[in-house]
Structures are given as C-alpha cells and as structure tokens.
Amino acid sequence: MAPASSTTSMKVSFRVNGTPRELELDPRVTLLDALREHLHLTGAKKGCDHGQCGACTTIVNGARINACLSLAVMHAGDEITTIEGIGQPDALHPLQAAFIEHDGYQCGYCTPGQICSALAMLEEIDRAVPSHVQEDLLQKAGITEAEIRERMSGNICRCGAYANIVAAILEIAEGETA
Amino acid sequence: MMKFDRPAERNPIDDQTVVGQPTSRIDGALKTTGQARYAYEQHDVVPDQTYGYLVGAGIARGRIRAIDSRAARDLPGVIEVITWENAGDVTYPGGGTPDYLAGPEIQHYHQAVALVVAESFEAARDGAFLLEISYDRAPGRYALPSLAEGDWPAPDEAREGLEPVDSDTVGDFEAAFAAAPVRIEQRYQTSHESHAMMEPHATIAHWADGRLTLWTATQMVGWAQRSLARLFGIEKSDVRVIAPYVGGGFGAKLAIQSDAVLAAMAARKVGRPVKVALTRPMVMNNTTHRSATLQRVRLGAERDGRLTAIAHQGISGNLAEGRHEPAVSQTKLLYAGANRLTAMHMAILDLPKASDMRAPGEAPGLMALEVAMDELAEALGMDPVELRIRNDTQSDPADPERPFSERHLVECLRTGAERFGWSERSTTPGTRRDGDWLLGMGMAAGYRDNLVRQSAARIRLEQDGSLTVETDMTDIGTGSYTILAQTAAEMLGVPLGRVAVRLGDSDFPLSVGSGGQWGANNATAGLYAACVRLRAMICEMLQMPEAEAQFADGAVTGAGRRVELAELVRDEAISAEDRIEYGDLDETHQQATFAAHFVEAAVNAWTGEVRLRRMLSVCDAGRILNPKTARSQVIGSMTMGIGSALMEELAVDAGAGFFVNHDLAGYEVPVHADLPEQEVIFLDHPDAFSSPMKAKGVGELGLCGVGAAIANALYNATGIRLREYPLTLDGMLERLPPLAPPGP
C-alpha cells in the first residue's frame, strides 16, 4: 500500500463558544481532536473515538453530535459549543450546578458529554423530535424520566451516576417549564 | 507514625459537623465545566509532545516472525517505530504479568508489538496501519474446562491445565451434607467482564536528566512509581507519577499498563515527551479483565433452615502464574454452619491477563452463593430473608473466638424487607402479572471485607488560615478530594471551603491508593494522623494543654484563650505529615461490610425482555463519611451489578483466542434506559475497630450480591432458574409460562 500523503493540510474556520477560530489542519483530524489537541479545549472527552460512548458530545449549530465521528474540515462556518462555552467554575450554567448538587457524576470523564447532550436533548423535546418511548409520536413528548433515560442513552456513565444525572436534568427542565 | 492497635475512642471526627454530612464534591465545578484535566490532556506541562499509537498482536500465541516498518518510517510525520528489537533495556516483572511489549514471543492477543511515534496522532495512526507484521502461530487454551455432570476436581486435585490454588475445610462437609434432610447442589457460570471505565488508559511520559515523569491514569501512584523504577532500572526517587484526575478504574488502573511503559520507552528512545492513549478497541484485550468462573455450590440444611453443610468450589482462568478470582472467599464468613468446604482451581488460559475488577471474588462469588440460598429457601418452603437471618453469625464460623467487629446484616435484611414491601412478593413464581409483564421480586445478601492498610498525608496551615492537604491518594470518582477535605475541616475546625486538597502526585506522602474499597477509610485515617500531629504542634506553640484545646470556626480555644489560626501562622505556614499504621485488630476481629439487596423485575411474557423496576440496597459499612458521595458509589455499583447480571460478557473466540466484542458497541454496559428506580439506605454503625475514622469501605459492597438479587427476581417473575450469566432472554424464551390473556 502506498503511504497516504499526510503533509496536506486544509484551512478551516468556524466559531467555537462564540469565538472565531481559524485552523490549518490535516484533513484527517476529527472535530474532537481539533478541539482537544489543536485548540486545547479538553472538556470534550475521548472515551471511544467510535461514536459508542458519547463522552465527546458537542453542540454544533444547536444539535448534539459525537465530535469523534466528524472531521473538523467538514465544519466550515459552523457554530460549535463545547462544555467550556456552557459555563465556567465561577459562572456555572444551572445544569452544571444541578449536576454538582445531585452528584450527577463520579470520575467526571463522561460529564461534559452528559451535560452537552442533556442541553441539546431538552431542545429536541422542545422541537417535538419524537422518541421510542413516546406514547403518541404526533404529540410533543413531555419531559419525563422515561423520556430523559431514553434520549440520554447514547451517553454512557460507567460509574453509574445515571439516577443522579436524570435528577439533575429534571430539576432544570422543571425550572424552565415552571 | 500513628499506630492504630486499640479500638478508637471518642475523637473529633465523632462530632460529625463536617464529616458525615452530604457535602457536594469539591471538585465538582472543575469536572462539570471540563476544567479537570486527565492524563492525556496535560498539553502544557512539557513542550514538544509527540504522539504514540499502540499496535497490538494479531495472534494470541506464537512468535513474531518479522516486523517490516519501512513504509511506516517513510511516512511524513513518523518519528520512530518502537518494537522489541529497538526498545532498549527493560526488566519485565513476569510472574503472570505479560511483557508490556511482546517479542519475539506473543503471550496474548493484542499484546503490544509496536508503538508508532509521530508528530501528530493522525500520522502515528496511519503509520500503525502500514506496519507489516508476520507471525508464527502456536496453539493455545482459551476456554474453561467443560466438566461432565458429576465431575468436579477434588479440592487439592491437579489436572492437566487445572491447578488447585486454595482450599479450606471446617468440620466434615461430605458427611454433614449426606446427612442433611434438605440439600441443594447446583452449578453456576459467570462471564469474562471488562472494567470499561470511560477514560481509556493514557500516559504522557517525559525523560530529563535520567529522571522519568509520567502523567498517567492510575489508581495507585505509589505502585506505578515502584513498577516503573524496576522496569527501567532506576531509583524510585527518579520516577515521578502525576495523576490528579482519573476517569474511572474499577481495578483496571491498579497496575500500570502498556500505555505507561511504551510511552516511557518511546520517550527515552526519541528524546522527546510521548503521549499514548489506548484506543478503545485495544483496551479489552491489551489490558486486564475479570475472569469468567464456573462455580459449584452445595448446601445442606435442617428443616428449620439452619445450614449444617456449606461447600463452594470455583474455577477461574488466567495466564500461567497468574492469580485466580477468589470467588469462594465470602462463603467462609457470610453464614453460620459447622461443616464447610471452599476450594478454587485455576485453569491455565492463554487469554489476556485476568486481574482485579471491582469486588474481586465476592462479585462473581455471591452471584452463585446467593442464588443457591434462594434455591435452598424454596426447597425449604421458607422466606429467603428469613433463611438468611436464621443463618447469621456474629463470629468467624471457622473460629468462634474471633468475632466480627460490627455486623448488622440482620438489620440490613429486616430494614430492606420492610422498606421494599417484600411481603407483597408472591411465593409462587410466575404468578404476578402487569399486562404483558410478569413481575417478580428477589433479594440477596451482600458481603465484602474491610481492608486496613497504611496511608500517609501532609497537612499545612497556610498563612491565611486556610488548609492544604497533600497525599498521593487518587480520586477515581470515589470522592477522595471531598472526604479528605471534610476530614481536615473537622479536625482543625476550619470551614470546608477553606481546605484545598492536592492529590495524585508521587512527590506527596504515600497513601493507600484507590482499590479494594480501602481508599476512603485508610486515606482519611492517614490524614487524621497528620491532623492530630498538626493540632499538637499548634497547642505546643500556644503552650495550651491539648486536652483543653477546641478547634472550631478557624480558631483554637482553651485555657481561657481564643487564638485565630491565621494569627498563629502570620509569619510562616506550618505543616505536619504522618502515617496511620495498623496493629492486629483485623486479625483479632473480622472486619467486613454487609448489605441486603432487593430487586423488582418485570419480564415480558411474550419476548422474555427484562426490565428492572426497582432496586434497594441497605448497607452496613461503618461510618459513612459523606452520604452523598457514598450513595453514588452504591448506586454505581448497583448499576454495574445490572451489567453483570443481564448483559456483560466478553465473548471468547475459542479458536483464535481473543475477546471478540472488544469495544463499547459489542461489550454492552448499562445505559440510562436500563436503569430502574434506585434507593440506598445506610445503617449508622461506626466501627471503632477499623480506624479512628470508624469508617469502612462501601464502593465495592454495592456490587456484592446485586446480580444474585436480579437473578432471584427473574426466577420469581417467571419460574425459570437461569444459572449462566448474563441472564439473557434466549434462556427464557422457550420456557416462559403459557400465555393466558391478562386477568380482569
């Protein structure tokens, strides 16, 4: 097999957490590695690099994606939000505060992905994106434990903090709808 | 050094103004914002970092014939290809641990055969795929023995490839079993399991002036330092290991793995720092797993339920010279009974190395013993909770002179039964129905030893009156940061928010590390010792009698005076370091933790699909240092127990000799949708024999017995007794009760 030419690089521009970023990247660099290795935004985690664990969940143009399954150069012009853009230790997003209050994490490695995923998931419910556990697919789903558990199942937590993650999400969801 | 050789008396921890409170984690703001940095993420600690990509062997046993790395070396960006031929001198530990870099002999599938080092991850990965490796295959043994009915090796019997490793007898089991009016004899099987922590093994290695520094994902900083020093033939003091955050471990990160060793080898070779993370598909075969087990349980009882004969025998697998999975250990101590036999055999397998995973021994062992107890209860026509209560013991059954320090299993059982609504369980399996779902309840007892080990820490009273704790203890999700801060706050009377905790650095005092559910009790006890020393120093500075000194609200009060701690150190911070060591209280008394687990399960009457509805665990684990983080440990264990019982299985290709489903799509672990309602109750029984903290471990207890409670619930729902884990619907499909329309 002839070696691939890996000296090629491509320019790509996108916004990350509201800041314009221009990178010159090997086209094989995933969005996840662009964030972690090139922008040093290491909040998005690499748990499997295969789209199987959800630890890299990142919000792109308002939708959650597995950043490991997407090449960075495909995101020209995109609006990318990572956990660093959601809140900071001295200015937590309410969901981050709820995760702390409910102990919705242990080792912390899946946590940024869980939080990004949950925020986009609540938006999906709001946009009436249906799920497998919904009784009536034509109606907007309620924000219930069953809906959250179903819609968050792409985010694995091996420490098993699921019950607390659901409690944290429910708390802020109820706060928003109240 | 503080020697703990008498039961703890009243001490400042008993005040429980901070300790024992459900405090939120102090590392929470960093973890929830992505600012907690794990091993691979230390991009700014040393410049010029390179990327290493690990290549695993494509055969399970045999030899490397040749590695052609020319194409890889020609690839732009590739710096070096490390193989056994150029890796430089290392001394491998042997003794059942495979070499971290194979060559020319291959000891197991995905054993590392090369590391491609490059300027970028992409170039390293590309280079890895360009290696041409040829092998000579050799035959291997990959399956546990299949024993005919009635055949089981005698306790000390050796057979080809099957070695007796541990046996213990009390009284005359065979005679008592033969004479018992009610008998159960069954076999069970548990599967090979993978830790599957979310952060794969990862390391950045850096050499400078003959000294090695590693930022690595490890549970045991001290072990990593010692192992690396031996491997590279340097002094321990020339190795520094740093692990401030670790993305889960469950035993997988107790010993160093190939990421650490190959990163260090490569960094030595290329003269630049090298970072290596195992790819997820490499984790299951390159590193360790929990061995599958075959187990045989025989129970003999009087008609009133009193056990007279207990035998538990098991077989696990491992590489030659490896350790066995001690699946029968808890059976020596859980129940009364005069005549007992426990024995383990180890089958020599050429699979990857088997090693510790959360609750080694008890986790698979109780999945057999506690189902056998359920089967015995049914044979006796007795309630399973009552059967366990009837066989409680307050001392080591092999040595009645050796009591348990604290044992409240009966209270766990009674509390759980009442809180769960156990009385609503149908005693006839397969008779409760909710629409298309068959409903059942099951329970099991849980047991896990409490282990005491020495541990050291340092505490510094800073000039602003705040405290800094330093120890090489790790926090792998267990809550170490938080409970150490609580301990220091309680001991010195300083608000929790004024305590900083620095962990995971071999430059700090050597702690017990994280494993065996020993971390919390021992690491806080080590810090307790340091705090006692600091209190004494403060009293001496003030010429204040220690017995009168009260530490509260950032000040010390006594002998008619009140002095702000910050006043005391205005010119210079003071620090104290100490270590807790233990006498023989764990020999004179059996120290252990206990649980009662209750599960309600629903099984689809048409498809056999299992949905758990409710789980409750009642735990007796000494003082609970932080009910919030301890509860998380227990619900996390219960969740892992769901995995063991219902889905987790590393499937062996018995021809080629490897785990086939080596990623998170093939190896299924519980996800959000699998979880039922979970409840945890902690009993309040501080154990004065365990340490000055009066705490015991809880992080593994929650897993011990959960699988059996699930199995027993499925039986109660369906009347189908499955004895091979994981309990999947294919085992039930043909045997489900005849379908009648749901009742009115």
Contacts between the chains, C-beta under 8 A, distances in Angstrom:
chain1	res1	chain2	res2	distance
A	1	B	71	7.2
A	1	B	130	6.7
A	3	B	71	5.8
A	3	B	74	6.0
A	3	B	75	4.8
A	3	B	126	7.4
A	3	B	130	6.3
A	4	B	75	7.7
A	4	B	126	5.8
A	5	B	76	7.4
A	6	B	75	6.4
A	6	B	76	5.2
A	6	B	77	5.6
A	6	B	120	7.8
A	6	B	122	6.5
A	6	B	123	5.2
A	6	B	126	6.0
A	7	B	76	4.8
A	7	B	77	7.8
A	26	B	120	6.1
A	26	B	122	5.0
A	26	B	123	7.8
A	28	B	122	4.2
A	28	B	126	7.6
A	29	B	120	7.9
A	29	B	121	8.0
A	29	B	122	6.1
A	33	B	121	6.1
A	33	B	122	7.9
A	36	B	41	7.1
A	37	B	43	7.5
A	37	B	121	6.6
A	40	B	43	5.3
A	40	B	44	7.6
A	41	B	34	7.5
A	42	B	34	6.8
A	42	B	37	6.2
A	42	B	38	7.7
A	42	B	41	3.8
A	42	B	43	7.4
A	43	B	33	7.0
A	43	B	34	2.0
A	43	B	35	7.3
A	44	B	34	7.2
A	45	B	38	7.7
A	45	B	198	7.2
A	45	B	199	7.2
A	45	B	247	7.3
A	46	B	40	7.5
A	46	B	200	7.7
A	46	B	277	7.0
A	47	B	198	4.8
A	47	B	199	6.9
A	47	B	200	7.2
A	47	B	247	7.9
A	47	B	280	7.0
A	47	B	664	7.7
A	48	B	200	7.9
A	48	B	280	3.9
A	48	B	663	6.6
A	48	B	664	5.2
A	49	B	279	6.3
A	49	B	280	6.2
A	50	B	280	6.1
A	50	B	281	7.6
A	50	B	663	6.1
A	50	B	664	7.3
A	50	B	665	7.1
A	52	B	280	7.2
A	52	B	663	6.1
A	52	B	664	4.0
A	52	B	665	4.7
A	53	B	198	6.5
A	53	B	280	7.6
A	53	B	664	5.2
A	55	B	198	5.8
A	82	B	34	7.0
A	83	B	32	7.9
A	83	B	33	6.2
A	83	B	34	3.8
A	84	B	33	6.9
A	84	B	34	5.4
A	84	B	35	7.8
A	86	B	33	7.6
A	87	B	32	7.7
A	87	B	33	5.7
A	88	B	33	5.6
A	88	B	35	7.7
A	89	B	29	3.9
A	89	B	30	6.1
A	89	B	33	5.4
A	89	B	35	6.1
A	90	B	29	7.8
A	92	B	29	6.5
A	92	B	32	7.0
A	92	B	33	7.1
A	96	B	29	7.7
A	96	B	32	4.1
A	96	B	33	6.2
A	99	B	28	7.3
A	99	B	32	4.8
A	100	B	24	5.1
A	100	B	25	6.8
A	100	B	28	3.7
A	100	B	29	6.8
A	100	B	32	5.9
A	101	B	24	6.1
A	103	B	24	6.9
A	103	B	25	6.8
A	103	B	628	5.2
A	103	B	629	6.5
A	103	B	631	7.5
A	103	B	632	4.9
A	105	B	28	7.6
A	105	B	31	5.8
A	105	B	32	6.9
A	105	B	477	7.7
A	106	B	248	7.5
A	106	B	477	3.2
A	106	B	478	7.1
A	106	B	479	7.6
A	106	B	629	8.0
A	106	B	632	5.7
A	106	B	633	7.6
A	106	B	636	6.1
A	107	B	197	7.1
A	107	B	198	6.6
A	107	B	199	7.0
A	107	B	245	7.8
A	107	B	246	6.5
A	107	B	247	4.9
A	107	B	248	4.2
A	107	B	249	7.9
A	107	B	476	5.8
A	107	B	477	3.1
A	108	B	27	7.3
A	108	B	30	7.8
A	108	B	31	3.3
A	108	B	32	7.7
A	108	B	36	5.4
A	108	B	245	6.6
A	108	B	247	7.0
A	108	B	477	6.9
A	109	B	38	6.6
A	109	B	197	7.7
A	109	B	198	4.1
A	109	B	199	4.5
A	109	B	247	3.1
A	109	B	248	6.2
A	110	B	198	4.9
A	111	B	31	5.4
A	111	B	32	5.7
A	111	B	34	8.0
A	112	B	32	7.7
A	112	B	33	7.8
A	112	B	34	4.4
A	115	B	32	6.4
A	148	B	672	7.2
A	149	B	672	4.3
A	149	B	673	4.9
A	149	B	675	6.4
A	150	B	672	7.4
A	150	B	673	5.3
A	152	B	672	4.4
A	153	B	671	4.3
A	153	B	672	4.7
A	153	B	673	4.4
A	154	B	671	7.7
A	155	B	671	7.8
A	155	B	672	7.2
A	156	B	198	6.8
A	156	B	664	6.5
A	156	B	669	6.2
A	156	B	671	5.9
A	157	B	198	7.2
A	158	B	195	7.8
A	158	B	196	5.5
A	158	B	197	5.4
A	158	B	198	5.2
A	158	B	248	5.4
A	158	B	250	7.4
A	158	B	640	7.8
A	158	B	669	6.1
A	159	B	198	7.7
A	159	B	248	5.9
A	159	B	477	4.8
A	159	B	632	7.5
A	159	B	636	4.8
A	160	B	635	6.0
A	160	B	636	3.3
A	160	B	637	7.0
A	160	B	638	7.1
A	160	B	639	3.0
A	160	B	640	6.0
A	160	B	670	7.0
A	161	B	632	6.0
A	161	B	635	7.4
A	161	B	636	6.4
A	162	B	635	7.9
A	162	B	639	6.4
A	162	B	670	7.6
A	162	B	671	7.8
A	162	B	672	5.2
A	162	B	675	4.6
A	163	B	635	5.4
A	163	B	675	6.4
A	163	B	677	7.8
A	163	B	678	4.9
A	164	B	632	6.4
A	164	B	635	7.3
A	165	B	672	7.4
A	166	B	672	7.0
A	166	B	675	7.9
